Amino acid sequence: MFAFAGGPDAGARVRPPKPVPAWYMTATNVTDLIRQARHNACAFAKLQPKSSRLMLFDFGAARKYRDGTFGANLGKIKRFRNSGILRALKKAAQKYERCHRRGSATIAYGNTNSMPRYMNKEDAFEAGLHQAATIRRLRKFQHRQHDYDHQSAATGGDIEPGWGQPGVTKALVRGANGASPYFNFGNAGGCPGQPGAPGCHNGWSLADLGEVSVGRRSRPLPQVYRPYEAVQWARIQRRWDGKFVFAGVTGAPIESLSPTESWMTLRRKAQNVRRELVSIRDSGTGKRAAAFSSRSGAGSLGGPMTGATAAHVEPRPDGFFSTSHIYPLRNEWVVSDHRRFAAVDAGADPLDPSTGVIGIFRQNYVDVTQTQRLVRVPGAGALRISRAPTGGTRSALSKRGGAELRFTGESGVSGTIHVRDGTVTLSEGR
């Protein structure tokens, strides 16, 4: 039990919620997207607590495609249309029901506001409408065809000022949040409260963030990775003219705040914080699920994929790390085989632009885990990957050696990042 000093519930003894995982969908084809969704849903179901929780799938940046269809694109790995996303969500619903043990789940179709420049406000609004239509079809599948009593559905967005302009983003959210709950699991990048920041990124205001978080059916589930982010969201809440209730918190296990500490910190700084807590990276849930399967004799919760991603550097990435971790983002290296996925993002620390940052994100499709690591290079400035393996995946993901990527910083510092263990070797003489 935890006691809080100050805040609306001063003196109250409160047990924080257990974190549940949220998932990046990194498959390379619809068949694998369905497999990944099924495996993730089962891992979620077997270890979730006895309460109603959010099962969040992040499919990447919202997209309108040239043929007039809509969908999402994670890391520019694969373009998925909403028809394929709906198939994956339906299979997740079926698998959740089969693996269900306790509690209930809201299955959420999440995307981001990292939209391409060719998408205007009308395109973004229509993309949101199609996202909402996908969820209406999922709810019909859940309730009318199968009468799944332990689940529901929602839309959501990783809305970050650093990824897009406020006008286009608000149009996306208006389209998506009319027919079901909409969870904003983004941040308030650059806004007052962030040390050294001149103002919200890309011309955003606190009112804009309030609108995408609580307008219509939106519910704020903000990223609170560092203590100052709780201060930012408390200010947004105070500025909002109306009732502002947090659904909970999005956390990550790599920062100074663990997911549980993130929830407690926001609760100390703000009012009306409900009991949802998702971790956009693995906080041990996947490993516990794998151990559970081993003890029960059920084998691994996941399985291999049919496709793979050739190793390559993406010059204009959407990124696998929040702008709370890396901003600006310069480029990214991506690779996957049938069992594992890895992405390496290069840029700068948003709190100290003189510090370069490399983020290493990994998924294991068989164990159903995802982890991340941040490596900081003080004095280097924003980093850029300058040389990296391309093509084949076996050597790049080898457990014995692993990939080595060359990087350069804006200050002239250069070196090598060893992806397997996250160590950095600077160039000779530095």
C-alpha positions in Angstrom: 0.0 0.0 0.0 1.1 3.5 -0.7 0.5 6.8 1.1 0.5 10.1 -0.8 1.7 13.4 0.6 -0.5 16.1 -0.9 -2.9 16.0 -3.9 -6.7 15.5 -3.8 -6.4 12.2 -1.9 -3.8 13.2 0.7 -3.5 10.7 3.4 -5.4 8.0 1.5 -3.9 4.6 1.3 -4.1 3.5 -2.3 -2.8 0.4 -4.1 -1.7 1.3 -7.6 -3.0 -0.8 -10.5 -1.0 -3.5 -12.1 0.4 -2.6 -15.5 -0.8 -4.4 -18.6 1.1 -4.5 -21.9 0.3 -2.6 -25.0 1.6 -3.8 -28.3 3.4 -2.4 -31.4 2.1 -4.4 -34.4 5.3 -5.1 -36.5 4.1 -7.9 -38.8 5.0 -7.8 -42.5 1.8 -9.2 -44.0 -1.9 -9.7 -43.0 -1.4 -13.4 -42.1 1.4 -12.4 -39.6 -0.6 -9.5 -38.4 -3.4 -11.9 -37.4 -0.9 -14.2 -35.8 0.7 -11.5 -33.8 -2.7 -10.1 -32.6 -3.8 -13.6 -31.5 -0.7 -14.3 -29.6 -0.7 -10.9 -27.9 -4.4 -11.3 -26.9 -3.8 -14.7 -25.3 -0.7 -13.4 -23.4 -2.8 -10.5 -22.2 -5.8 -12.7 -21.1 -3.8 -15.3 -19.2 -2.2 -12.8 -16.8 -4.5 -9.8 -16.6 -5.9 -8.8 -13.2 -9.5 -9.2 -12.1 -10.7 -6.0 -13.5 -11.6 -4.3 -16.8 -8.5 -3.4 -18.6 -7.4 -1.9 -22.0 -5.8 -4.2 -24.6 -4.1 -1.6 -26.8 -2.7 -2.4 -30.3 -0.7 0.3 -31.9 -0.8 -0.1 -35.7 1.2 3.0 -36.5 0.6 6.3 -38.3 -2.8 6.9 -39.7 -2.8 6.8 -43.5 -5.0 7.6 -46.5 -3.6 5.6 -49.4 -3.5 6.7 -53.0 -6.3 4.4 -54.0 -8.6 6.1 -51.5 -8.5 3.4 -48.8 -7.5 4.0 -45.2 -5.4 2.2 -42.6 -2.1 2.6 -40.7 1.6 2.1 -41.2 4.0 1.2 -38.4 7.6 2.3 -39.0 7.0 2.3 -42.7 7.4 -1.5 -42.6 4.1 -2.5 -44.1 1.0 -0.6 -45.1 -2.1 -2.2 -43.6 -5.6 -1.2 -44.7 -8.4 -1.2 -42.2 -9.8 -4.4 -43.7 -6.7 -6.3 -42.7 -6.6 -4.5 -39.3 -10.2 -5.6 -38.7 -9.3 -9.2 -39.4 -6.5 -9.1 -36.9 -8.7 -7.5 -34.2 -11.5 -10.1 -34.8 -8.9 -12.9 -34.3 -7.6 -11.1 -31.2 -11.2 -11.1 -29.8 -11.6 -14.8 -30.5 -8.3 -15.7 -29.0 -9.0 -13.6 -25.9 -12.2 -15.4 -25.3 -10.5 -18.8 -25.5 -7.6 -17.7 -23.2 -9.8 -15.7 -20.8 -9.5 -16.4 -17.1 -10.6 -13.3 -15.2 -11.6 -9.7 -15.7 -12.6 -8.1 -19.0 -10.9 -6.2 -21.8 -11.5 -3.3 -24.1 -9.7 -4.1 -27.4 -8.4 -0.8 -28.8 -7.3 0.1 -32.4 -4.6 2.6 -31.8 -2.7 4.8 -34.4 -0.6 7.9 -34.3 -0.7 11.4 -35.6 2.6 11.1 -37.6 0.7 11.5 -40.8 2.3 12.4 -44.2 2.2 15.9 -45.5 -0.1 15.1 -48.3 -2.9 14.4 -45.8 -4.9 17.6 -45.1 -7.6 18.1 -42.5 -10.3 16.5 -44.6 -8.1 13.4 -45.2 -7.3 13.2 -41.5 -11.0 13.5 -40.5 -11.9 10.8 -43.0 -9.1 8.6 -41.7 -10.6 9.0 -38.2 -14.1 8.1 -39.4 -12.7 4.9 -41.0 -10.9 4.0 -37.8 -14.2 4.4 -35.9 -16.0 2.4 -38.5 -13.5 -0.5 -38.1 -14.2 -0.5 -34.3 -18.0 -0.5 -34.9 -17.6 -3.6 -37.1 -15.5 -5.2 -34.3 -18.1 -4.4 -31.7 -20.8 -5.9 -33.9 -18.6 -9.0 -34.2 -18.1 -9.2 -30.5 -21.7 -8.6 -29.3 -24.1 -9.6 -32.1 -22.4 -12.6 -33.6 -20.6 -14.1 -30.6 -22.0 -12.3 -27.5 -18.6 -12.0 -25.9 -19.5 -10.8 -22.4 -15.9 -10.2 -21.3 -14.8 -7.6 -23.9 -15.7 -4.4 -25.7 -13.9 -2.2 -28.3 -12.5 1.4 -28.6 -10.3 3.6 -30.7 -7.2 5.4 -29.6 -4.3 7.5 -30.6 -0.7 8.2 -29.6 -1.1 11.9 -30.1 2.2 13.8 -29.7 2.8 17.5 -30.7 6.2 16.6 -32.0 4.7 14.3 -34.7 2.1 16.6 -36.3 0.3 19.9 -36.6 -2.6 20.5 -34.2 -5.3 21.2 -36.9 -4.8 18.0 -38.9 -4.4 16.0 -35.7 -7.6 17.3 -34.2 -9.4 16.5 -37.4 -8.2 12.9 -37.1 -9.4 12.6 -33.5 -12.8 14.2 -34.2 -13.4 11.6 -36.8 -12.4 8.7 -34.6 -13.9 9.6 -31.2 -17.6 9.9 -32.0 -18.9 6.3 -31.8 -16.8 4.7 -29.1 -14.4 5.6 -26.3 -11.2 7.1 -27.6 -8.0 6.8 -25.6 -5.3 9.4 -26.1 -2.1 7.7 -25.0 0.2 10.4 -26.2 2.3 13.1 -24.6 2.5 16.9 -24.2 5.9 17.4 -25.9 7.5 20.7 -25.3 4.6 22.2 -23.3 5.0 24.2 -20.1 6.6 22.0 -17.4 9.1 20.4 -19.6 12.6 21.7 -18.6 14.2 24.0 -21.1 11.4 23.8 -23.7 10.2 27.1 -25.3 6.6 25.9 -25.8 4.6 23.0 -27.1 6.0 21.5 -30.3 4.6 22.5 -33.7 2.4 25.3 -32.4 0.2 23.2 -30.1 -1.5 24.7 -27.0 -2.7 23.3 -23.8 -6.3 23.8 -25.0 -5.5 21.7 -28.1 -4.2 18.9 -26.0 -7.3 19.1 -23.8 -9.5 18.9 -26.9 -8.0 15.7 -28.2 -7.9 14.2 -24.7 -11.4 14.9 -23.3 -13.5 16.3 -26.2 -16.5 14.2 -27.2 -15.7 10.6 -26.2 -12.0 11.1 -25.7 -10.3 9.9 -22.5 -6.8 10.9 -21.5 -4.3 8.1 -20.9 -1.1 10.2 -21.1 2.5 9.1 -21.2 4.1 9.9 -17.9 7.7 8.6 -18.3 9.4 11.4 -16.3 8.1 13.5 -13.4 7.7 16.7 -15.4 5.1 15.0 -17.6 2.8 14.7 -14.7 3.2 18.4 -14.2 2.3 19.1 -17.8 -0.9 17.1 -17.7 -1.9 18.6 -14.4 -1.7 22.1 -16.1 -3.7 20.9 -19.0 -6.4 19.6 -16.6 -6.5 22.9 -14.8 -6.8 24.9 -18.0 -9.7 22.8 -19.3 -13.1 24.4 -19.0 -15.1 21.4 -17.9 -14.7 18.0 -16.3 -11.3 16.4 -17.0 -11.0 12.8 -15.8 -7.9 10.7 -16.6 -8.6 7.1 -17.6 -5.1 6.3 -16.2 -1.5 6.4 -17.3 0.7 5.1 -20.1 4.1 4.1 -18.6 7.4 2.5 -19.7 9.9 0.6 -17.6 13.1 2.2 -19.0 12.8 5.7 -17.4 13.3 7.0 -13.9 9.6 6.2 -13.3 8.4 2.7 -13.5 4.8 2.3 -14.8 3.5 2.0 -11.3 5.5 5.1 -10.2 4.1 7.0 -13.3 0.6 6.3 -12.1 1.3 7.4 -8.6 3.1 10.6 -9.7 0.2 11.7 -11.9 -2.2 11.0 -9.0 -0.2 13.2 -6.7 -0.1 16.1 -9.2 -3.6 15.9 -10.8 -7.1 15.0 -9.8 -9.5 12.4 -11.0 -7.0 9.7 -12.1 -8.7 6.3 -12.8 -7.1 2.9 -12.6 -5.9 2.1 -16.1 -2.2 1.5 -16.5 -0.7 0.3 -19.7 3.0 -0.2 -20.5 3.9 0.4 -24.1 7.0 -1.6 -23.6 7.2 -5.0 -21.8 7.3 -4.6 -18.0 7.7 -8.3 -17.4 4.2 -9.4 -18.4 5.4 -11.3 -21.5 8.2 -13.1 -19.6 5.7 -14.0 -16.8 3.3 -15.3 -19.5 6.1 -17.4 -21.0 6.9 -18.8 -17.6 3.2 -19.5 -17.0 2.9 -21.5 -20.3 6.1 -23.5 -19.4 4.7 -24.4 -16.0 1.3 -25.4 -17.4 2.8 -27.4 -20.2 1.1 -25.3 -22.9 4.4 -24.3 -24.6 5.1 -20.8 -25.9 2.3 -18.3 -26.1 3.5 -17.1 -29.5 5.0 -18.6 -32.6 7.1 -17.7 -35.7 6.0 -15.4 -38.4 5.9 -16.2 -42.1 7.5 -13.0 -43.3 10.6 -11.0 -42.5 11.9 -7.4 -42.9 15.3 -7.0 -44.7 17.7 -5.0 -42.7 17.7 -1.3 -43.9 18.0 2.3 -42.7 14.8 4.3 -42.9 15.7 8.0 -43.5 12.3 9.5 -42.5 11.0 7.2 -39.8 8.0 7.5 -37.6 9.9 5.9 -34.8 9.3 3.3 -32.1 10.1 5.7 -29.3 8.0 8.5 -27.9 9.2 12.1 -28.5 9.5 12.1 -24.7 12.5 9.8 -25.3 14.0 10.9 -28.6 13.4 14.3 -30.2 14.3 15.1 -32.9 14.5 11.7 -34.5 17.1 11.5 -37.3 16.9 8.0 -38.8 16.2 4.4 -37.9 17.5 0.9 -38.7 15.0 -2.0 -38.9 15.2 -5.7 -39.3 13.2 -8.8 -38.5 13.3 -12.6 -39.1 10.6 -15.1 -38.4 11.1 -15.0 -34.7 12.4 -11.6 -33.8 12.1 -7.9 -34.6 14.5 -5.1 -33.9 14.5 -1.3 -34.5 17.3 1.2 -33.6 16.2 4.8 -33.5 18.8 7.6 -33.5 18.4 11.3 -32.4 18.7 13.5 -29.4 17.5 13.8 -25.8 14.5 16.2 -25.8 15.6 17.6 -22.4 19.3 18.1 -23.4 19.9 18.4 -27.2 23.6 18.2 -26.6 23.1 14.5 -25.6 22.7 12.0 -28.4 20.3 9.1 -27.9 20.0 5.7 -29.5 16.9 3.6 -28.7 16.9 -0.1 -29.2 13.5 -1.8 -29.5 13.0 -5.5 -29.7 10.2 -8.0 -30.0 10.2 -11.8 -29.7 7.3 -13.3 -31.6 7.7 -16.7 -29.9 7.9 -15.5 -26.3 5.5 -12.6 -26.9 7.8 -10.1 -25.3 8.9 -6.6 -26.3 11.7 -4.6 -24.6 13.5 -1.4 -25.1 16.8 0.3 -24.1 18.0 3.9 -24.3 21.7 4.6 -24.8 22.9 8.2 -24.3 26.0 9.7 -25.7 26.7 13.0 -23.8 28.2 15.9 -25.9 27.5 14.2 -29.3 24.4 16.2 -30.2 21.6 14.6 -32.3 22.8 11.2 -33.6 22.4 9.7 -37.1 23.1 6.2 -38.2 25.7 6.5 -40.8 26.4 2.8 -41.7 24.5 -0.3 -40.9 24.0 -3.9 -42.2 21.5 -4.3 -45.1 19.7 -7.2 -46.7 19.9 -10.5 -44.9 18.5 -10.9 -41.4 20.4 -13.9 -39.9 23.7 -12.1 -39.1 22.0 -8.9 -38.1 19.9 -10.7 -35.4 22.5 -13.2 -34.4 22.7 -13.8 -30.6 26.4 -14.5 -30.8 27.6 -11.3 -32.6 24.6 -9.2 -33.5 24.6 -6.0 -35.6 27.0 -3.2 -35.2 25.9 0.2 -36.4 28.0 3.3 -37.0 26.7 6.6 -35.9 27.8 10.3 -36.1 26.7 13.2 -34.0 26.1 16.8 -34.8 29.1 17.8 -32.7 31.4 15.5 -34.8 31.5 12.6 -32.3 31.2 9.2 -34.0 31.2 5.7 -32.8 29.6 2.2 -33.0 26.5 0.9 -31.2 26.5 -2.8 -30.5 22.9 -3.8 -30.8 23.1 -7.0 -28.9 24.1 -5.5 -25.5 23.5 -1.8 -26.1 27.2 -0.8 -25.6 28.8 2.1 -27.4 32.4 2.4 -28.6 33.5 5.9 -29.5 35.9 6.5 -32.4 39.6 6.2 -31.6 41.0 9.2 -29.7 37.7 10.2 -28.1 
